[in-house]
Every structure is written in structure tokens, then in C-alpha cells.
Amino acid sequence: MEKPKLDIIGDWSEYKLQILKKYAEAYVKIVKSRFKYIYIDAFAGAGMHISKTTGDIVSGSPLNALNIEFPFDEYHFIDLDGVKVELLKDLSKDKSSVYIYQGDCNEILLDKVFPRVKYEDYRRGLCLLDPYGLHLNWSVIKKAGEMKSVEIFLNFPIMDINMNAIKRNPEKVTSEQAMRMTRYWGDESWKDVAYSSNGMLFEDMKGKTDNETLAEAFRKRLINDAGFKIVPKPIALKNTTGATLYYLYFASQANVAGKIVGDIFKSHN
Ligand SMILES: C[S@@+](CC[C@H](N)C(=O)[O-])C[C@H]1O[C@@H](n2cnc3c(N)ncnc32)[C@H](O)[C@@H]1O
């Protein structure tokens, strides 16, 4: 096996990992007595990282999920990178009910994983969708919402979006980048949100919208288009200079889950 090169992660990622861990620990206790509870990590990574702040090795989201006090009934880890997948296999070799897949999670989730979390089978899933950038398809988000049995934590990659897909001058956006945005957003309605005449001198002039407006429009899509009942305002994950890199969303059908996440987000803000 090629020697694994672990990712170096910033504060914002450690922060995200803490939020996920707190939620999983709290919610698994409630759900486990009534349902089979499944953990899905679609952009799983190697299971370990190096902290940029301390230089120490820190557990990634799959390892945190494996090590919680009341384990999930099944774990599904997906990553595109073969070296990371081998490391994940190594980390989970002593655990039962762990399924590891190498490939594009946009296909694997729909074909192999979501069918194991059917509402009518009394199964419920917590799915982490944690891409670096615009590598996720809306069809996955929408399917999770329609199934009513899957709740998601979702990273909305605002930095990638601002650098590549929504620029001050829309003519500088390549069609390939616009397409990545459309695939993630689900349709071309992002263009109407991204460029608006609000605050412009003339009505036919359009300017680039701010991050919060885009994030709020996406939150509404999770409710109105994907069919999630509860979507708290996302938390902004920022780098040390204060620039927002991601918005972390949570989307669920359960009021109690929304309440737990709302409290966790509040305590982290
Ligand atoms: C941000 S990292 C995941 C970090 C991990 N969730 C954690 O918190 O420990 C994103 C991962 O997604 C993987 N990846 C990128 N595109 C992918 C795809 N289409 N399907 C599955 N994995 C993908 C990358 O190899 C990388 O390991």
C-alpha cells in the first residue's frame, strides 16, 4: 500500500468534527431504542488528519463515529481515493457492520447505501456530506430529503463557489464551473440569487449577492425542494482571517434533532 499522506486540517474542520460528534452522541441514544440507526460518511477521508494548529493527529469523522459510546448499527464509508480507503479499512478492521466503498459517492449513495435505510424498514440514517468543494450532486440531497429516513450534515462550499462559480463579473465564469454549481444546487435558479439588482443604482444593473443571501436561499431549497422539515440556520466555518469557507447545514425531519443541533450551533457561535 502507498504510504498514506494525511490531510492537514484547519481549526474550522476541527470545529466541524466537534459539532458532528456532539450531535451523534446525543441523538443516537434517542433513536437507537426504536430504529436501526445507520451512519453514512460519503466523503469520508482517511479517518485521521493532522491538526494545522497543534501538529497532532486528530480523528476524522469516520473514526469519531466508530468510537461513540453507543455505536451505530451499521457504518458506510465512501471515498474516491484508494489510499484513504485502505487506511479506513485498516482503522475499522476490528469493528463489525462496517461497509467501505471506493468510488464516487454520488453514485454509491443512490445505488448501494440509501436503499439500506428505508423508512418502512424502521431504519434511520445520519449522513455526512462533507466535500472539499462542489463535488456533490443535488440528486443525492433530494433523495435523502424524499426518503424521510435520512438526516444530513452538509458542507456548502462557499469559498469554492466564490472563487469559481459566482464571480463579480459573470462573464468570467466558465461554463464548466457554472455547471458544477448547477449540479450541486439542483437547477439554474442559483443564477437569480447570485446576481440581483438589490442595492444597485438602476434596475437593469445586477451585482453579486452576499454569502448570507445565497446561504439562506440554499436553506430554503433544502426545505421546499428537497423536503426536509427542519433546517436550522447553518453555521459559518471560517479560517483564521475570518473568511467563510463553508456553511455547515443540518437537515432532518425530526423536531427534536433540530433542537439538539440548534443548541450545539448556538454554543459554537
Ligand atoms: C473534506 S474531506 C473529508 C473529511 C472527513 N469527512 C472528516 O471530517 O474527517 C473530503 C474527502 O472527499 C473525498 N472525495 C472527493 N470527491 C469524492 C467523491 N465524488 N466521492 C467520494 N469521495 C470523494 C476526498 O478524497 C476527501 O478524502
The ligand as an ORCA input file, in Angstrom:
! r2SCAN-3c Opt
* xyz 0 1
  C     -13.183     17.183      3.388
  S     -12.540     15.581      3.108
  C     -13.456     14.601      4.224
  C     -13.117     14.775      5.671
  C     -13.888     13.882      6.611
  N     -15.337     13.980      6.433
  C     -13.577     14.230      8.056
  O     -14.174     15.174      8.574
  O     -12.763     13.548      8.661
  C     -13.244     15.166      1.559
  C     -12.936     13.753      1.045
  O     -13.791     13.512     -0.077
  C     -13.125     12.663     -0.999
  N     -13.858     12.794     -2.279
  C     -13.786     13.780     -3.195
  N     -14.700     13.599     -4.174
  C     -15.384     12.469     -3.840
  C     -16.469     11.765     -4.419
  N     -17.050     12.188     -5.554
  N     -16.930     10.658     -3.811
  C     -16.371     10.218     -2.654
  N     -15.333     10.845     -2.052
  C     -14.849     11.953     -2.626
  C     -11.688     13.128     -0.957
  O     -10.810     12.094     -1.349
  C     -11.529     13.509      0.535
  O     -10.962     12.437      1.251
*
